[in-house]
Amino acid sequence: MKKFLAMLLALVMVFALAACGSEPAPTTSTAPSTEPTTEPSDTTEPSDTTDPDSIPDTMEADSYEVAFVTDVGQLKDKSFNEGTWNGVKTYAAENNLSYKYYQPANGDEATDDDRFDAMTAAVEGGAKVVVCAGYLQEAALRRAAIAYPDVHFVFIDGYAITEDPEDAESAVLTNVAGINFNEEQCGYLAGYAVVKDGFTSLGFSGGGGGTNPACCRYGYGFLQGASAAAAEMGVDVTVNYSWQYGNTFQASPELQSMIAGWYTTGTEIVFACGGNMFASISAAASANDGYVIGVDVDQSGESDQVITSAMKGIDQAAILAIGHSYDGTWDEIGGKTTTLGANDDAVGLPTATDSWRFEAFTVDEYNTLLESIKDGSLSVDANYPVDESGMDNAGSLELPNLTINVI
């Protein structure tokens, strides 16, 4: 574990992986990818300088040693799937390893059987390491890890998995490494920053329908940060807070129409927290002179409407986890949950000149705020409230200087 975190601290975070389009990304096959293209580059160690876009998504090989199984949504979502994939193919290409991605059948309607079939195809295709993205992978991962005990599985946005989900005392599957993030921290940073910059009418549109822990932490942190900044400034802030149209993390006319309605009735900026949902939200922003907060990766390059992005180092987490499989230190992360946050330089806002679009809130102020999270003087609560059905209920909270309108 210490080595994992030390390596993470030593590397420069490559947050600016890509940015989400104002139109939905091109549809890719819902079956495992098969198209051959080119061989990977012949280098020996991962670096933080490779442009992931320069590495092909498919390659010609007899077998594929490193595999990625996507979450719901498209591979090229310019967010969670694509960010994780960029880490996978970067490590593989820079270490001259064959690699391939697999998308479970039935797209957004994929079942646990579909996910298991994709993992099985990866292993039978030669995978020694399989990286799986998203909390929905748990049941299929359990089956695959038991069926293939010699294969290492990396569970991004996940946690340690036991053999029996009904028995917390059952054996932990040591060939699964769970890695998740303190999304509440970067959500807080985003909420605080936009209010400090003068925005007082905010929106949050989340993916997963209020049951995705990562998105729920993003949203809860966002509310806390906005409230803290509003209280400091002595202003009142309103937030439209919604999980509608986000179950599949996809762009949709319904989502775009809802967000357009927010903008036309006064909402100034919306946190687009859900993969391809960004496409609908950014389109609504562009049409109504509104602004957007991106998620997972730096999405500023796609639209002038993006003021900032709440980011986490999903690419580097994938790179370093795969590295543990190949350098003989898998036991440091296997069978464990590794949570990465501000102290690991794994969450934050983009500060590059072309990404920093705040007018009043400065980089120095941001760095001071980030340091307060690192040194513990500022603690961001990760334990978002849930209702009886297990759905996020943060909208029910009463926070200083904040009015939350649950949509």
Secondary structure, DSSP 8 states (H G I E B T S, - for coil): -HHHHHHHHHS-----S----SS------SS------------SS--S---GGGS-S----SS-SEEEE--SS-TT-SSHHHHHHHHHHHHHHHTT--EEEE--TTGGG--HHHHHHHHHHHHHTT-SEEEEESGGGHHHHHHHHHH-TTSEEEEET----BS-TT-TTS-B-TTEEEEEE-HHHHHHHHHHHHHHTT--EEEEEESGGG--HHHHHHHHHHHHHHHHHHHHHT--EEEEEE-TT-TT----HHHHHHHHHHHHTT--EEEEESTTHHHHHHHHHHHTT-EEEEEES--GGG-TTEEEEEEE-HHHHHHHHHHHHHTT-GGGTTTSEEEE-GGGT-EE---STTT---SSS-HHHHHHHHHHHHTTSS-------B-TTS-B-GGG---TTEEEEE-
